[in-house]
Amino acid sequence: MTSLVFITGASSGIGQALALRYYREGARLALVARRTAEVERWAAEQQLDPARFAVYGADVADLDAMARTGRDCIERQGVPDVVIANAGISIGMDTTEFSDLAVMQRTFATNNVGLAATFHPFVAAMNARRSGTLVGIASVAAIRGLPGHGAYCASKSAVVAYCESLRGECRPHGVRVVTLLPGYIDTPLTRGNRYSMPFLMPVERFADEAVRAIQAQVSYRVIPWQMGVLAKVLRLLPNALYDRLL
Ligand code: NDP
């Protein structure tokens, strides 16, 4: 049984669904977000036992705050068994507009620097203990670029490559790295998107499949399955044909 799960982005969508799924399996939770009041409100609504979770307020892009959060978690709750770097943002950008470079900077600070800063405080302790799983949440947007989403697609591609590098480094120490590529999941992130998203997957169903993939310690999984097929097609599609489809 998984005993302690550390999750960033626990104030919304996928983070909350994963937290609840693990809680129902008996795990203790370390929940991270900037909006801690929202996490506390949700935990009360779900009637979570206060002895089984702790809430940490931090911006994942703030390296000092994340180092402090990691130390606090180890002191209060111990070294996690599973660390899920889930916090992320998706802001549309016009890649040709220089004014949108700020979007690029913010996106990479959160989705990439934030992911590394989430894992960093725990890697040495997990390696020494010779167990643990680090989970990176990428996206099917990692596979092919989409107009208007240059920053997001690039950041999620970088999540895949970063996790792959880390996987090779951690494997000799008995620590696993799992990369998940969600398709379109029904959360505030997709609901707030300026494009309408057909076929949104219920977030609870995503959480079930994600936890199964993490427990199976797969290296890489596209969820949902239908998007997996789409992802394979997209990856195999010749560049010239993809260019014509856009
Ligand atoms: P939501 O917008 O519902 O939630 C995002 C979460 O990330 C919030 O809890 C927010 O907390 C947290 N967060 C954002 N920025 C920061 C920051 N700087 N520091 C700390 N926490 C932050 O999104 P989802 O649940 O949909 O997405 C979760 C992850 O899944 C993201 O990485 C997203 O890219 C990825 N994903 C989502 C898909 C979907 O269809 N929904 C598809 C593919 C991938 P707070 O504001 O309180 O800090």
Boltz pocket constraint, residues with backbone or C-beta under 6 A from the ligand:
constraints:
  - pocket:
      binder: B
      contacts: [[A, 8], [A, 9], [A, 10], [A, 11], [A, 12], [A, 13], [A, 14], [A, 15], [A, 32], [A, 33], [A, 34], [A, 35], [A, 36], [A, 38], [A, 58], [A, 59], [A, 60], [A, 61], [A, 85], [A, 86], [A, 87], [A, 88], [A, 89], [A, 90], [A, 110], [A, 114], [A, 137], [A, 138], [A, 139], [A, 140], [A, 181], [A, 182], [A, 183], [A, 184], [A, 185], [A, 186], [A, 187], [A, 188], [A, 189], [A, 190]]
      max_distance: 6.0
